[in-house]
Amino acid sequence: MVRKSLGAVYTPELLADWVASELLGRLQHVKSPLVIDPACGDGALLKSVLRTKSHFSIAVAGIDIDPGAIRQAKRTLPTGTLLKVADALQPGGRGSDVGSGWTGLIDAKRIAGVISNPPWGAGLEQNAPELRGAGYQLAQGQFDSYELFIELCLKVMPDHAILAFIIPDSLFLPEHRALRTLLLGNLCAGA
């Protein structure tokens, strides 16, 4: 039940490998890229990145709110992999803004790629007004936790970072129009 309340969604290995391959194909020009997963769970997507890498050196890092998931990731990922227990949505603690606390977690400027199957339907510690106060514009009306992780990455990651998400098809429902608008706005701004 705890995994469900945290929005844990397991990623089949075939899908994880495909998403990792797509991401790495776009990072071949980057020397020694750092790829992170801000909701890494047991590290399945990070393992796929390491398994899929071809001829270049790559570093991976993961963040998750669940200490048990981070312990599991530490058992299966290479020694020295940066893994932190934190609420990626507000690593600076409740009441902090969306970007606050990230410098203590990881050097965001180094990040070349993000790979994530963000939590869907997770129970959040913060309520909608707190999240809006922290800078999450998508925390309005009916929203899902995965939307906030996408918004987080769009705000915190460097402009050059490549983002690869596995998201539900509910993205196309009317209540998720604000996320689609945000994504299109960022796509057009980067073009």
Phi, psi and omega in degrees: 000325179299315181301320180294318181293336177272359179077023182297124178232117183280140183255120176301143184304319180299315178293317179301315180295321180295314180296319178298318179297317178298316179296309183296329176299332180268356181248008184299335181278351184268128179280124178049062182291153172253126178244130179240159171234112183284357176216064196284344183054229181276006175088017184303317181290324178294321176298320178296321177300312181293324180289328186272337184307146182253261191263000184241159181283138182217145175243148178233154178214151180220149178230139174206149180282341184265111180301326179296320178294320179294321176300316178297317179298321179297330179287334187248345179263158182302147175303139180094352176295131180286113179229127183230141172271116180193159171274101184301332180292328178213070182295342177279358180099165179302138180092349178275160180278170188304324182268343184295137178094344181292327180296330177284340181273311189197151177281096185301332181296335180281344187289124177259335182208153176235133173232129184200145166247080189299152181301133178254133175066025181287144170285127182258145177291327183270148174269171185303314178299323178295318180294318177297320177297332178280351178109007179273099182290339181279355181278060181222147179058221178269115179224164181239154181302325181298328179297321181292325178293322177293314178300317177306309183296322178295329182273323190264326185285152178298154181302330183279350184292142176264129182251128179233110182243146168256114184231155182287158178290355175297347175309330185271000177284152183306324183290353179251020180300322181299322178293316179300318179297317178298315179298315180295321178298320178287324177297313182292325179292328181274352184283000000 
